[in-house]
């Protein structure tokens, strides 16, 4: 599922100077999840990562088993980063630093 979302965003990003790296632990244990919701979360994180890269950069998707038995999924980018003034608002519903036509704050 993670690779499907990475490939989708990678295809949508053609023409931009963005590379996609993968670092998936193999094997990874099964995860009990709601697949449509996890796809939505992954798609939002990947799209935000691509949007944070202004000219060229890298988006990296990583999976690894946590020592307590769960699976860690990480999406990282080499984009501009989050300004310190926005950090307290990361989990505020509908908070966005984008202009109204570019985001809803649901990422």
N, C-alpha and C positions, 0 to 999 in steps of 0.2 A: 504494500500500500504506500509506504514511504517513497519507494523508488518510482512508483507510478506518478505521484505528485511532483517529484523532482523532475522527471522526464517531461511532464506537462509544462511546468514553468520554464524549463530549459528550452523547449520548443517555442514557447511564447516569447522568449528573450532573444531569439535569433536576431542577428544584426547588431546586438549590443556587444560590447567587449567584456562579457561576463563569462567566467568559467565556473563549472559546477564540479565540486569534489564530493566524493562519497567515502565514508569510513564506517562501514557496517560490520558489526561483530557477527561472526558466523561460527556456530549457530547462535541464534537468539531464541529465547524461550517464547512460547505463545503468549499473546497479550489478550486479556478480556477487555473489550472496548466496544464503543458504539462506532462502527466504521464510518458512517456518513459524518458524524461530528469530528472524528479524528481527521478525516480528509479535509474538512473545512478548516480546522486549526492549522494543519500542515500547509494548505494552500495559502492561508492568510500570512503565516510566518514566511513562507518562501516569496510571496509577492512583496511583502514589506522588505525583505532582504534585498531583492532586486531593485526596488525603488530607492533604497538607501545608497546604492552605488551610482554615483553620478556619471563617471566616464568609463572606468574599467575596474574590475575587481573579481572577487571569488565568493561564491556561496558554497558553504560546506554543510552536508547533512551527515550526522553521526548517530549511530545507535550503539548502546552497550548495556550489558546486564549490570545492574546495581548490586552491590554485595547483599542487600536486604531482599533480593529476589525480584525486584521490579525492573522494568526496562527504561533506560534514559534515552530520550530522543532529543537531539540538539540540532538547531538550524542556526548557523553563524554566517556573518558576512564581513567583508572588509570595507563596508560603507562608512558613512559619516558619523555613525554612533548616535547615542541619545544624549541630548544636552542635560546637564545636571539638574536644571530647573524643571525638567519634565519627569524625572525619576519618581517623585512622590505621587504622580498621577497615572503611572503605568496601568494600574488595575481599576481606574475610574471608568465606569461605563461611558462610552461615547466620547472619551477624551481623544483628541487628535491634534497633532501639530501641523497637519496638512491643511491646505486651503479647502474650503467646502466642496469643491468639485472633484477633489482628489482622494477623499477618504471619509469614512464614517466613524472611525474610532472603535471599530469592532475587530481590529487585527490582534 
